[in-house]
């Protein structure tokens, strides 16, 4: 390579490297602010490394799985309340897991169901209660035909039973 | 090592070479897209959760992957144009930018149209969606810079620098769903490892993806050839070409 090209290559790559480092540091510094939502655990126990907890009255988003059996609907209105637990695999819920209750008055998305990932936007009214003004469904990256999903459900039926009993026993 | 590439640094050679490739790209795009989209939209099974709405996947994911792939190609072209001062690399970066911008816009639009029925919202400012929007603005910036200067060399240099700096956004888009909490789900298909979907859904996706890739290749070739002609309009070979066309 002739010296002029070499020089240009060095200049361009060092500028790029410098910018990449800057971008990396900025994103690292902002890392927790870029998160779209708090998890129930973060609301109750604080963020992992800063242990900062949201204050009561703060508007925030929470993301978690709808705890099976926790959905309570009001029969005369659209009011609904449910508990959210941290997303994890496999889906096993224990009663002493950190859970946050969400109250919502409105139409839920089609994908809303027990065990579904949910992101709710609302105000933290007490330590573990959120008054949501918006509830969004979050689905995972796995797609399959209905028959396969049924087959998998049957195949892992005892596993699911086990998970449920673990939840009931607490 | 790169000696075999040297003849293609000649605009005339490149013009005729891409001219020979172009019909292949056209036919392959036509065949793959017809087969892929028919299979994907009519015959692939619906999703167990999302039902038929899932089918927008076959448009959304190829467009998203290509929006980033085209940017990578444009950034590499910009790098070789800045370091080795290859005029053709600059022409190809200029040819790629609007194609990439359109595919980014398609990815954002189909994503919004998919998000409304499934998530319950058209738009949310999460890391994946916001970084993809920034990609669109980067494309628009590159296109604007290419057209902001009378002098094509100067324009290429300015746009090239922006294209290179913007490449930092690519890993951010790709890893956004792993680094941060997002509403957007993780990657279903990746180059390594098994796709997180059933085989009878994955095959039509692959065919659609190749179809859109050939479509990009075809559009980019057409744009590249016009860029070459526009930049070499005073050369004798271009004049000869035009005269030959007029005689016909």
Interface residues (C-beta under 8 A of the other chain):
Chain A: X5 X8 X9 X12 X16 X19 X20 X23 X27 X31 X34 X35 X36 X37 X39 X63 X108 X109 X110 X111 X119 X134 X135 X136 X137 X138 X139 X140 X141 X142 X143 X144 X145 X146 X147 X148 X149 X150
Chain B: X45 X46 X47 X48 X49 X50 X54 X57 X79 X82 X83 X84 X117 X118 X119 X120 X121 X124 X125 X126 X127 X164 X165 X167 X168 X172 X179 X180 X181 X182 X183 X185 X186 X187 X188 X196 X197 X198 X200 X201
